[in-house]
């Protein structure tokens, strides 16, 4: 149950960051390309989003937290039906008519108290042990995370090699500056759409470790593929927007697939 809640929280957060990329390119397209507002003014208009985020936090999230809307029932063994009865003020009447329910609740509270006591002792021991780690012990702990750090580093390095590298050298025709700018915008837009799609799948399935290493390898192959496309623009029949934009979407799924490289790393 804890893992499912953690997965849901991470997926919700990363889906938001994935949507930010799609929304960002849509913002630029709407104000700059469609309405004709200059790029500096388009960016200045985007500062309004910061105030919107602040308003959501101060007037929505803090209010919900203040009035206890984020609190959840963590009692062991309680059912959804019991929660509904208690929220409607009917649980007390039901308990009076059922002595076995009272005994069950007493056992439940005792079990919960014992578990919280044991968890508190364990957490305090683990925390104290970590505080006493030396600098070398901390360094060793970090190095032991290499199965997760290496795939994350490689996938991000390959991602930016695509976005800021080879995609800037592709256009239809490649000799036209405006055409290259258009492909750069649309390729990144498709990429961000793939990112949003992949980052929204964190609660669907769990990937094994080898998939964490497979995704960076696929993204490196994507870099090689687009390098070949950019280098052979005049002779390669695959050098067309109909072929390349779907591959850009695929890059968003594989290269920055949060379910395999970001969310799953945190869940491990």
HELIX and SHEET records of a PDB file:
HELIX    1   1 UNK A    2  UNK A   28  1                                  27    
HELIX    2   2 UNK A   29  UNK A   34  3                                   6    
HELIX    3   3 UNK A   39  UNK A   46  1                                   8    
HELIX    4   4 UNK A   48  UNK A   56  1                                   9    
HELIX    5   5 UNK A   57  UNK A   61  3                                   5    
HELIX    6   6 UNK A   62  UNK A   66  1                                   5    
HELIX    7   7 UNK A   80  UNK A   87  1                                   8    
HELIX    8   8 UNK A   91  UNK A   97  1                                   7    
HELIX    9   9 UNK A   99  UNK A  131  1                                  33    
HELIX   10  10 UNK A  135  UNK A  143  1                                   9    
HELIX   11  11 UNK A  146  UNK A  163  1                                  18    
HELIX   12  12 UNK A  166  UNK A  169  5                                   4    
HELIX   13  13 UNK A  177  UNK A  199  1                                  23    
HELIX   14  14 UNK A  209  UNK A  231  1                                  23    
HELIX   15  15 UNK A  241  UNK A  255  1                                  15    
HELIX   16  16 UNK A  258  UNK A  262  3                                   5    
HELIX   17  17 UNK A  263  UNK A  267  1                                   5    
END                                                                             
